[in-house]
Structures are given as structure tokens and as C-alpha cells.
Amino acid sequence: MKIQIAGLILAAALAALPISMMTGCAVTSGRESVGEYTDDKTVTAKVKTALARDSIVKAHQVNVTTFQGKVQLSGFVDSQAQKDRATEIVRNIAGVKELHNDLVVATGRSSGASLK
């Protein structure tokens, strides 16, 4: 009787093994490899450095995210010229496959307006 129970437990464990393997693969699908992650970190560093060195773009206002060579810029800038300059800078950086410039040009609020 004990042998039959042990056999059933072993069979159930072996049957569950392929299911647990498949769920492990599903978790990593759509993610980067270690090499891609490293490349993305390098591209992000290059972009941040280039933006910081530029006299037009205020780099502290720009967030940079890179995933699989696709760079996304986000945050607020003071003028359309700063946004355009950021695009120009990033497009000339090696490793950038695609650019999504989601920078928002901040608009001033009139001091006479009140919010209620």
C-alpha cells in the first residue's frame, strides 16, 4: 500500500513538472536578455550624458528610458526648441534604434486665474 501511494505521489510530481517549466518560460517572454539590458543601460547613459553636455536642453528635466534600443524621453521642457534639440541629439547616438520624444513643453499659467 505504501509503495502505491509513493508511486502516485511520484507520478503526480512528474506530471506537474512540465507545467511548472512552461510557466517559467511565460514569465520571461517579452523581456530582454542580459546583453540587451546592458546595451540599453549603455544607450541610456550615452543619451543622458549628451543631453547634460548640451547648453540648450535642461537635462535634469528629462527622463530617459531605453528598452531594446528604443529610447523614450519624458518630462517637461521650457520650449519647443529644447524638445527639438533633444530629438536631434538622441538621433545621432549610436545604438538608438527608435526614438519616442514624449517631452511636454510647459505652458505658463496666468497669475490672475484662480482655481476653485
Rosetta silent file (secondary structure, phi, psi, omega in degrees, C-alpha in Angstrom):
SEQUENCE: MKIQIAGLILAAALAALPISMMTGCAVTSGRESVGEYTDDKTVTAKVKTALARDSIVKAHQVNVTTFQGKVQLSGFVDSQAQKDRATEIVRNIAGVKELHNDLVVATGRSSGASLK
SCORE:     score description
SCORE:     0.000 S_00000001
   1 L     0.000  -43.963  179.532    0.000    0.000    0.000 S_00000001
   2 H   -63.790  -34.857  179.866    2.827    2.432    0.895 S_00000001
   3 H   -67.441  -38.648  179.652    4.538    1.667   -2.399 S_00000001
   4 H   -66.597  -41.258  179.048    1.359    2.503   -4.330 S_00000001
   5 H   -65.545  -43.957  178.381    0.961    5.828   -2.520 S_00000001
   6 H   -61.898  -39.247  177.938    4.622    6.709   -3.109 S_00000001
   7 H   -64.514  -40.736  178.429    4.187    5.796   -6.785 S_00000001
   8 H   -65.837  -41.249  178.530    1.123    8.047   -7.094 S_00000001
   9 H   -64.033  -43.555  178.485    2.942   10.958   -5.452 S_00000001
  10 H   -62.776  -42.868  179.549    5.927   10.469   -7.762 S_00000001
  11 H   -63.859  -41.177  179.218    3.643   10.287  -10.818 S_00000001
  12 H   -65.395  -40.688  178.980    1.827   13.475   -9.772 S_00000001
  13 H   -64.554  -42.453  178.842    5.128   15.293   -9.233 S_00000001
  14 H   -67.727  -34.011  178.149    6.424   14.223  -12.631 S_00000001
  15 H   -69.599  -32.968 -178.843    3.157   15.258  -14.274 S_00000001
  16 H   -78.505  -19.968 -177.016    3.374   18.711  -12.680 S_00000001
  17 H   -59.182  -48.579  179.030    6.977   19.251  -13.799 S_00000001
  18 H   -62.275  -34.416  179.329    6.193   20.215  -17.450 S_00000001
  19 H   -65.448  -42.521  179.748    3.502   22.646  -16.283 S_00000001
  20 H   -68.209  -31.325  176.927    5.927   24.390  -13.939 S_00000001
  21 H   -68.362  -39.354 -178.374    8.505   24.607  -16.732 S_00000001
  22 H   -67.963  -37.969  179.946    6.009   26.252  -19.085 S_00000001
  23 H   -69.017  -30.807  176.371    5.025   28.914  -16.578 S_00000001
  24 H   -64.128  -38.317  179.054    8.692   29.791  -16.083 S_00000001
  25 H   -70.177  -36.075 -178.316    9.049   30.477  -19.797 S_00000001
  26 H   -65.382  -32.116 -178.199    5.932   32.619  -19.870 S_00000001
  27 H   -66.813  -35.924 -175.543    7.329   34.912  -17.201 S_00000001
  28 H   -92.345   -5.584 -179.295   10.427   35.750  -19.264 S_00000001
  29 L   -67.579  137.639 -179.299    8.733   36.138  -22.644 S_00000001
  30 L    84.104    2.012  178.935    8.951   39.702  -23.943 S_00000001
  31 L  -101.076  169.495 -179.030   11.840   40.593  -21.664 S_00000001
  32 L   -86.255  153.214  170.280   15.399   41.480  -22.507 S_00000001
  33 L   -78.531  172.050  179.577   18.403   39.218  -22.384 S_00000001
  34 H   -62.098  -40.218  179.371   21.310   40.215  -20.168 S_00000001
  35 H   -64.289  -42.662  178.655   23.184   41.541  -23.213 S_00000001
  36 H   -64.912  -40.520  178.896   20.227   43.644  -24.351 S_00000001
  37 H   -60.687  -43.811  179.110   19.774   45.007  -20.842 S_00000001
  38 H   -64.932  -42.923  177.675   23.437   46.016  -20.732 S_00000001
  39 H   -60.498  -42.754 -179.998   23.209   47.599  -24.182 S_00000001
  40 H   -64.253  -39.655  177.696   20.139   49.555  -23.103 S_00000001
  41 H   -64.156  -38.240  178.198   21.878   50.817  -19.970 S_00000001
  42 H   -65.352  -45.422  178.869   24.802   51.955  -22.139 S_00000001
  43 H   -61.565  -44.759  178.754   22.490   53.770  -24.574 S_00000001
  44 H   -58.340  -44.282  179.590   20.662   55.427  -21.670 S_00000001
  45 H   -63.532  -41.330  178.567   23.975   56.618  -20.212 S_00000001
  46 H   -62.795  -43.227 -179.272   25.090   57.990  -23.597 S_00000001
  47 H   -63.838  -48.636 -179.252   21.791   59.847  -24.039 S_00000001
  48 H   -61.041  -40.981  179.083   21.863   61.343  -20.540 S_00000001
  49 H   -64.029  -45.471 -179.240   25.490   62.410  -20.971 S_00000001
  50 H   -64.115  -40.552  178.982   24.831   64.022  -24.352 S_00000001
  51 H   -67.366  -37.829 -179.588   21.783   65.870  -23.033 S_00000001
  52 H   -67.708  -32.443 -179.150   23.708   67.058  -19.962 S_00000001
  53 H   -77.714  -16.909 -176.655   26.529   68.420  -22.122 S_00000001
  54 L   -79.668  139.641 -178.370   24.144   70.413  -24.299 S_00000001
  55 L   -83.073  -15.149 -178.239   23.632   74.064  -23.426 S_00000001
  56 L   -90.281  -46.602 -176.967   20.056   74.208  -24.767 S_00000001
  57 L   -80.574  134.327  174.592   18.458   71.137  -23.193 S_00000001
  58 L   -92.585   95.087 -170.902   18.000   71.124  -19.442 S_00000001
  59 H   -60.991  -28.733 -178.495   18.918   67.504  -18.809 S_00000001
  60 H   -68.127  -14.353  179.106   17.673   67.459  -15.210 S_00000001
  61 H   -95.116   -4.604 -173.488   14.134   67.887  -16.553 S_00000001
  62 E  -110.377  126.801  174.182   14.382   64.947  -18.995 S_00000001
  63 E   -97.600  137.121 -178.374   13.792   61.315  -18.071 S_00000001
  64 E  -120.696  127.196  176.121   15.385   58.710  -20.345 S_00000001
  65 E  -128.887  135.074  179.044   14.175   55.119  -20.645 S_00000001
  66 E  -127.019  132.990  175.808   15.592   52.554  -23.086 S_00000001
  67 E  -141.108  117.257 -179.548   14.142   49.147  -23.945 S_00000001
  68 L    53.180   42.115  176.861   15.572   47.035  -26.772 S_00000001
  69 L    81.960   -2.577  178.629   17.213   50.075  -28.346 S_00000001
  70 E   -95.413  119.158 -175.940   14.032   52.151  -28.270 S_00000001
  71 E   -99.840  133.681  175.617   14.587   55.371  -26.352 S_00000001
  72 E  -119.127  126.865  174.514   11.761   57.260  -24.686 S_00000001
  73 E  -103.926  134.238  177.871   12.203   60.816  -23.485 S_00000001
  74 E  -142.267  163.459 -178.516    9.690   62.128  -20.970 S_00000001
  75 E   122.637 -166.562 -177.465    9.338   65.093  -18.670 S_00000001
  76 E  -118.788  141.661  173.242    8.874   68.813  -19.143 S_00000001
  77 E  -126.247  163.095 -175.091   10.929   71.332  -21.072 S_00000001
  78 L   -82.711  -22.384 -175.395   10.590   75.105  -21.265 S_00000001
  79 L  -149.560  162.429  175.650   10.392   75.471  -25.047 S_00000001
  80 H   -64.489  -31.478  178.460    9.804   73.683  -28.328 S_00000001
  81 H   -61.627  -39.869  177.860   13.453   74.445  -29.179 S_00000001
  82 H   -65.862  -41.490  178.792   14.581   72.328  -26.205 S_00000001
  83 H   -63.140  -46.770  179.973   12.328   69.461  -27.293 S_00000001
  84 H   -63.911  -40.034  179.209   13.581   69.642  -30.877 S_00000001
  85 H   -64.644  -39.728  177.912   17.208   69.824  -29.736 S_00000001
  86 H   -61.051  -42.180  177.619   16.735   66.730  -27.573 S_00000001
  87 H   -60.880  -46.560 -179.419   15.412   64.855  -30.625 S_00000001
  88 H   -59.418  -44.040 -178.808   18.381   65.984  -32.707 S_00000001
  89 H   -63.985  -49.469 -174.289   20.866   64.882  -30.047 S_00000001
  90 H   -66.719  -37.834 -179.428   19.341   61.453  -29.444 S_00000001
  91 H   -62.238  -22.604 -178.829   19.001   60.581  -33.143 S_00000001
  92 L   -94.756    9.885 -178.743   22.788   60.941  -33.524 S_00000001
  93 L   -98.212  129.949  179.577   23.662   58.476  -30.745 S_00000001
  94 L   -63.553  137.563  178.334   24.877   55.016  -31.714 S_00000001
  95 L    99.372  -12.517  178.809   22.621   52.214  -30.505 S_00000001
  96 L   -84.289  113.403 -179.343   19.373   54.188  -30.694 S_00000001
  97 L   -90.007  -30.871 -176.368   17.040   52.190  -32.934 S_00000001
  98 E  -154.267  148.726  179.960   13.926   54.244  -32.349 S_00000001
  99 E  -127.769  132.270  172.990   13.024   57.436  -30.510 S_00000001
 100 E  -119.191  103.019 -178.896    9.790   58.374  -28.774 S_00000001
 101 E   -92.812   97.505  179.918   10.041   62.002  -27.712 S_00000001
 102 E  -101.759   23.690  177.211    7.241   62.428  -25.182 S_00000001
 103 E   -66.091  142.383 -179.551    8.642   65.646  -23.740 S_00000001
 104 E  -111.997  130.125  176.659    5.978   68.183  -22.899 S_00000001
 105 E   -80.608  117.425 -178.114    6.524   71.874  -23.441 S_00000001
 106 L   -69.295  136.185  177.196    5.421   73.547  -20.224 S_00000001
 107 L  -109.109  143.994 -179.422    2.988   76.375  -20.666 S_00000001
 108 L   -76.910  150.212  175.657    2.772   79.284  -18.265 S_00000001
 109 L  -102.147  143.081  177.363   -0.328   79.940  -16.227 S_00000001
 110 L   -71.715  138.496 -175.991   -1.699   83.414  -15.903 S_00000001
 111 L   -72.224  -18.275 -178.741   -1.219   84.731  -12.392 S_00000001
 112 L   -82.624  -16.062 -177.089   -4.715   86.258  -12.362 S_00000001
 113 L   -77.931  140.823  177.365   -6.517   82.939  -12.842 S_00000001
 114 L  -121.008  146.216  178.495   -7.804   81.198   -9.769 S_00000001
 115 L  -103.348  126.687  179.905   -8.698   77.563   -9.352 S_00000001
 116 L  -124.060    0.000    0.000  -11.805   76.773   -7.349 S_00000001
